[in-house]
């Protein structure tokens, strides 16, 4: 059994696709003295983060901030807009889409799960044409919402949300569009308003570079109107009271004050780098990781290059190789944590996270650990993925570092 005081030399490489490493700057902000959550200083902090987070979602409409995990934000999205027995169309792209579907059933909704059968459906993004066809067949408009995951953390697939909105519009259907961006927000390009999303769900522990404990619902006016008719039970997650108190920077319950300090710092860091630069950095790191996987002679979990994730890369193992064994060897030898395969992909793949507080050298260290771990585990490699990634990154133009 691993000792709780296990602290090997050097830093631990947390290369799972979230929670992601928390920068020292944010850790320092979280360590500020806790203040009165009804005092004037907190009101100023509340207004700052409530306004700042809108820029990350690319919305001019309200964003609810919860002291909860992303799962709480899933529940909030459903309970605030729907009523018992409502039909919901959900699309299966991986493990987290499956969990969201399970939650909908537990809440007394009637979800219908679209998608391709077996593992094949977990290797591709959302098929917007399937959604359009199903909505066109729903002439009575019994389906009240369409729920999709933007970046499926379990598979490394980033779906086209604009195409989903176009499909709903083409079907002339009034269903709400709800999107999970828990692993894509502040890592992959996302546009709540422009793409016509009604509720965007997200969390703090991935692209925002915070510890777990904050989640979000970004709202549209249509979603707020739907909440006035919703009959599902809600108390803690209810939007109405939160929206009213947020007008002055406060919450109707005790918020997670110190994490909000961290959120304020995270927003400052992201906007200082520039959202477009943040997205470009993640795209660059994702391409480098994929070139490494190809050079190893291994298969990328996502089979459609159009929807490769900039957040993580799934690495499929050859037949007969247990991915969890490779992860264990790599962890024990090099103190690097890699993401496990989940659900249908358990033992078949591992996931390399390259999101949040990650740069070229961070990724190169992670790829070096993966390559050495694969070799020690007895996986036959065709070539050096490290060399392939180095060659690619060395040829890229990136923004110059700021000089003091």
Residue, then its C-alpha position, 0 to 999 in steps of 0.5 A: x500500500x502506498x504511504x500517505x506521505x509518499x513524496x518522491x524527488x521532483x514534481x509529480x506529473x499530473x497528466x490526466x485530463x482533469x483535475x489538471x495541475x493548479x498553478x502556484x499563482x492560483x494556489x496563492x490566491x486561494x490561500x488569501x484570508x477567508x472573508x465575510x461572504x455578506x461583507x462589501x469586499x466579497x460583493x466586489x469579488x462576486x461581481x468581478x467573477x460573475x462578469x469575468x466568467x461571461x467572457x470565458x463562455x463568450x456570453x452576455x447572459x448570466x452564468x450561475x456559479x455553484x459550490x459543486x462539482x460538474x455533476x451538480x451542474x448537470x443536475x441543475x441544468x435538468x431540474x431548472x428547465x424540465x418537468x417530471x416525465x419530459x422526454x430528453x434526447x441525449x447523444x452517446x459519445x462516451x462515459x460521461x454522456x452515459x452518466x448524464x443519461x443515467x442522471x436524467x433517468x434518476x430524476x424522473x425524465x425520459x431520456x432517449x439515447x442516440x448514437x452508434x453501437x458499441x465502442x464505435x460510437x465512442x470513437x466519433x463525435x456527435x452525428x448532427x444528422x441523426x439528431x435532426x432526423x429524430x427531431x423531425x420525426x417528433x412532430x408533437x414536440x414531445x422532446x424538450x431538450x437535446x443534451x450533448x457533450x462538447x469534449x468527451x473526457x473519456x474518449x478524446x473527441x470534441x463534437x461540433x456544437x454549431x452543427x447540432x444547433x443547425x440540426x435543431x433549427x433545420x428540424x424547426x424544433x423548439x427543444x432546448x440545447x444543453x451542452x457539457x463543456x466540463x473538460x473543454x471550457x477555456x481549453x477549446x473554442x466554445x461560443x455559448x451565444x453564437x452557437x445558440x446554446x441554452x444551458x452550458x454546463x462546466x466545472x473548475x478543475x480542468x481548463x480553468x486550472x482550479x481544484x474541483x469544487x466550482x461548477x457553472x450553468x451559462x444560461x440563455x433567455x430561453x432557458x431562463x423562461x423555461x425555468x419559470x415553467x419547470x416542475x422538477x424539484x429544486x432548492x439549492x440549485x434553483x436559478x431564480x433566487x441565485x440570479x436575484x442575489x447575484x445582481x449585487x455580487x452575493x449568493x443565497x447560501x454560503x459560497x466557496x469564498x477562497x475558490x472564488x479568489x482562485x477563479x478570479x485569478x484564473x480568469x485574469x491569467x486566461x484573459x492576459x494570455x488571450x483566449x485565442x492564444x489559449x486555444x492555439x496552445x491547446x491545439x498545438x499540444x494536441x497535435x504534438x501528442x498525436x504525432x507521438x502516438x503515430x510514431x509509436x505505431x499505436x492507434x489514436x482512440x478518436x478515429x475522426x481527425x475532424x474532431x480530435x480533442x485539443x484537451x487530451x489524447x486517447x492511446x489505444x493499446x495493441x491486442x493483449x496489452x492491458x492499458x492499466x498495467x502500462x499506466x501502473x508501470x509508468x506511475x511507479x517508475x516515473x511518478x506520472x499519472x495518466x488517465x484510465x480508460x473508462x466504461x467500454x474502454x477500460x483496460x483498452x486505452x490510456x489518456x494523456x491530458x494536455x490542458x490548462x497549465x501545460x506548455x511544450x516542455x510539460x508535454x514533452x516530459x509527459x511523452x517521455x514518461x509514456x515512451x519509457x513506460x511503454x518500453x518497460x511494459x513490453x509494448x513494441x514501438x515502431x519509433x520515437x514519439x518523443x522525437x516526432x513531437x519535438x520535431x513538430x513543436x520546434x517548427x511551430x511559431x508561438x507568441x513571444x514570452x513577455x519580458x520584464 
